[in-house]
Amino acid sequence: MAYEVRGVVARGKGRPVSVETIVVPDPGPGEAVVDVQACGVCHTDLHYREGGINDEFPFLLGHEAAGVVSAVGEGVTNVAVGDYVVLNWRAVCGECRACRKGQLQYCFNTHNAAQKMTLADGTELSPALGIGAFAEKTLVHSGQCTKVDPAAPPASAGLLGCGVMAGVGAAINTGAVQRGETVAVFGCGGVGDAAIAGAKLAGASTIIAVDISDTKLQWAKKFGATHTVNSAGTDPVEAIKALTGGFGVDVAIDAVGHPKVFEQAFYARDLAGRVVMVGVPTPGMEITLPAIEVFGRGGAVKSSWYGDCLPSRDFPMLVDLYLQGRFDLDAFVSETIGLDDVEAAFSKMHAGEVLRSVVVFDG
């Protein structure tokens, strides 16, 4: 039978979201229904509402979530009813050209549920990132469910599903930060602070946080920043060079996704250093750099897709580190809220007042 639950829907570009009745079908082959316990409010959800991803309205928002599997479809073997899972949007196919090369973290054909969730009148919904977790239940492909230790509370563990994993992975996976290296992170919201935490986990000796907000720079210190630079009144490139013997950092991470910030990150790195873009730019943005500088500085310029993570490997590892007291997931949770508070949470996020608001479901 189908399930009727409450969910957060974006009906049109720029329109306030609404809480509506959602119809979730029984899982078909390869699918699972998950009882959502918590879901973070991510910038990507706001991008969906603003039409910045595509125009396939109405959207069922939410994707940064943890919960318990309540039903599985035919052929599902990787999870079972009762499993505690973090949802991911990289359900690897195992068959595409990236997977065949053994690079599952770049899977180009990730799985989503074949069936559609709908509004009560039958209107099909587009789930954000193939998940749609601002709802009491959601339908996903079973490969989007990653089992983790249930000792980790859902409000914290669910954040691994997007922003925290993107930031940590940008440092550890894409940027390949090594022990003793120097790192600069531009933008100290949720993703940037996760990159700082990732650099600390990797053993970076110097971690420089850059932002235009003193409040966010104070947050960055809690995650491991050894130095801070307020770029509203200071040239961050010169400040970073001054903190690194005049050379620049080994790894510079742009967690903003703006051409000017990327340019600052590019020039703030040492020769043969790595530049990583993990912040998401808008479609019309362009980057212009002198070709001789791209050549002459050497190193690598990379973009980081979902922190280049493999959920089956990385989610359980980070949960284990959290449970060992070595990775403070709880620090990313600024507040817990209900479904009816998502629109207000978007405003707080846009104003830079919170790292993460997390919807928590009762029961």
N, C-alpha and C positions, 0 to 999 in steps of 0.2 A: 504494500500500500504506500501511497505518497504521504509525506509529512508536511504539515502546515506550521510554519515557524515565523518569527519576526526577523526582519533583516533591514539593513540600511541601503537605500536605493538612490542613485543619482539619475534623475529622469531627463535632464537636459543640461547643456553647457552653461556653467556658472550658476545654476539654480541650486538653492539650498537642498540638502539631502532630506529624505523622509524615511520614517520607519514604517514598513509595510509588511503585509502578509506574503510570505514566500512559500512556494510549493516545491519541495525537494523530493524527487522520485526515488523509488527503491534503486539500489545500485545494480547496474548491469554488469556484463562481463568486464573484468579488469577494474571495476570501480569500487569506491568505498564511501560510506556516509560517516561523517565525523561529527560528534557532539562537541561543538566549540566551547572551550572553557575560558579562553582569553584571546584577544586580538589587538595588536598595536595599531595606532593611528599613524600611518606613514605618509610621507610627502607624495608617494606614487598614487595613493588614493585621491589626494587633492588634484593631482595632474589628470586623473581620469575624470573627476567632476568638472574640471575646467576645459575638457576636450583636448588636453595636451597629448593624449596617447592615441586615441582614434575617436570616431564619432558613432560607435556602435551602442548608443544609448537604447534602453536604460541599462545601467551598470549595477550589479550587486557588488558593493565595495568590500574592502577588507581582504588581507592576504598574509598578514604577519601573525600567525596564530598557532596555538597548541590546543589539543583536545584529546578525546578518547574515541576510538573507532567503535561505532555502534552497529554497523552492518557492512557486509562485503558481498561483492558479486561473484559470479562464476569464474573460476580460474585464478582467484586471488590467493597467493601463497606468501607474500612478503609481510602481510599484516593479518591480524585476526581480531575478532570482536574483543574489546577490553584493552587493546594495546593503547598505550599513551604515546602520542605522536606530535611532532612539530611538522607543520605543513610546509612544503617547498614548491617552488615553481620551476624546478629543474628535475623533472621525472625522466631520467635518461632512457632513450629508446633502445640503445645497444646495437643499432643497425646503421646509423648514419655514418658519413665519412669521418666525422670526428671520433665517434665511438669505435669505429673499426681501426682507427690509429691508436686506440688506447687512451684517448684524451676525452674521457667521459665528461669532464668539467666544462667542455665546450659543446656538448650535445646540441646539434642544430635542429632536432626534431623532437623536442620534449613532449611528453604525453599530457593530455588533459582529458577530463571526463567526456565521453561521447554524448551523453544525454544533456539536456538543458534544464536548469532550474527556471521557474517561471513566476510571474505575478499570479494573483488569484484568478485573474481573467484570462490566463493562458499566454500572456505576453512573455516571450522568451527574454531571459536576462543574460547579459554578458558579465561573467564573473571576473573581477579584477585579477589579472595575472593567472587566470584559469582556476582561481580558488574561491573568491567570494565568501569571506569568513566573518563579516559583520552580520552574522546570523547565528541563531541557536543551533542549527545544523547546516552542514554544507556537503555537497557532492563533489568528489574529486576522483582523479585517477589514483589507483592504489599506490603507484610509484611516487605520488606527491606526499605520501605519508612516510615520515622518517621516525622510527622508534628511538626513543631516548629514555633515560632513567627517570621513572615517575617521581623520584624524590625532588626533582627540580620544579618549582611552582610554575604554573602555566603563564602567569603574567610576565615572568622573566624569560622563561624558556621560549615562548612564542616569538620573541624578538629576534631569535636566530633565523627565523623564516625569511627575513629580508634585511633590514637596515644594519643590524649588528653584524650579521654574516658578511654583508657587502663591505663594511669598513674593516673588520678584522682580516678578511680575505684579501683586500686591497694591499694590506701591509705584508701579510705572511705569504700568500699565494702569488699574487701578481707582482708585488714589489720585491718579494723574496728578501725581506729584511734579515740581515745576519747579525750575530752577536757582535757588539762593539760598533755597529754602524750608526750613522747620524741620519735623522729623519725629520722632515718638516711636513706638517699637515695643515692645509689651507681649508678653513671652514670647520667650526667646532660644534656642529649639531650632532645628531645621533650617529650618523655615518662617520663623521670626522673623529668624534670621540672614540668610536669603535676602532678606527684605524690607529689612533693613539694607543689604545689598550692592546691592539695587536702588535704594534711595534714594541711595546714594553714586554709582552709575552715572548717575542722573538729575541729579546736581549739587546735592543738598541741602547747605546750609551747616552745619546743626546736626542731628545724629542722636542721639537719646537712647534708650538701651536700658534696658528695665525688666524685672527678673526678681527672684525670691526666692533665686536661687542665685548666689553670687559666682563660681563656676566658669563658669557660662553667661555671666555678664557679661564675664568675661575673653575668652571666645570671641567675644562680640559686638564687642569692640574690634578683633579681627583682621579683621572684615568691614566695618569703617568707622564704628562707633559713636564719636562724639566725646565723649559723656558717658554715664555709667551711673548707675542708681538701683536700689538694693536695696529693693524694696517690702515686704520682710518687716518692716523696722523703720522705714521712712520713708514718709510719705504721698506717693505718686508724683505726684498732681495738683499739690500744692504745690511739689514739687521741680521738676517740669517748668515750671511758671509762673516759678519763680525763675530758671531757665536761659533763659527767653525774654522777659525784660523785664516779667514779670507778666501776659503775654497768653495763653500757651499756644501750641501748635504749629499749623502749617498743616495737617498730616496726622497723625492718630493711628491706628495699626494694631494691632488686637487679633489676635495670633497664638496666642491661647490658646483662645478659644471658651467663656468662662465669663461669666455675667451680671455678676459683680462686676468682672471685668477690663474688660468692655465699658463699664460705667458709668464706670470710671476713664478710659478712653480718651475717652469722650464729653465729660467735664468737663475733660480736659487739652488740648483743642483751642482755638484762638483763634476769635473770631467769624467766621462764614462759612468755617470750616475743614471738612475732610473727615474722617469717621470710617470706617474700613474694617474689617470683620470677615472674617478669613481663617481663623482657628482654628475648628474644627468643634465645635459644642456637642452635647450629648446631647439626645435627643428631648424629655425632660421639662423642660428648662430654660426659664425665662421671664425677660424683661427688662421692668422697670417704670421708666418715666421720667416726670417731670412734663411734661405737654403744653406748658406755657408755656416750658419749657426747650428742648424740641425746636423750637418755633416761634422763640423769642427768640434762639437762637444761630445760626440760619440755616445756611448751608452744606449739607452732604450727609451722609447716613448710608447706607453702602453695604455689601453683602456681596460678597465676591470669589469667584467660581466658577472654580477652576483658574487663578487669577490673571488671569481674563478674557483668557486667551491664545488665540491662533490658532497651533497648533503649526507649521503650514507656514511661518509668518512668524517666529515667536519662537524656536523651537529652533535653526534654522541661525544666526540672528543671535547668540544667546548662545554658541553653539559658536565662532563667529568671534571674538567678544570674548575668549573663553577662550584661543584660539590666539594672539591678539594680546597676551596677558598683561594684559588689562584686567579680567578677571573670573575669580577664583580658584575654579573648581569643585573642584579637588583638596582644598581646605581643608575641604570638607563631609564627606570620607571619613575617618571615625575609624578604621576597621579593615576588612580584607577577610576573608571567612569562606567556609566551604563550606555546602552545603545542610543538612548535619546540625547546623549551629550556629544555625539560625534561632530555635529556641525560646530558647536562651540569649541571643540578640541581642534578643529581645523584653524579657527581664528587664533587660538593660543599658539599653535605650531607656526603659523605664518608670522606671528609677531615675535617669535623666538623666545617665548616664555617657558617652553617645556622641551625636554629631550624627547620623551614619549608619553603620551596619554595612552592608557591601555583599557580597552573595553573588557570588563570581567562579567561573565555570565553566572547567575546564581544556579545552584543545584548541581 
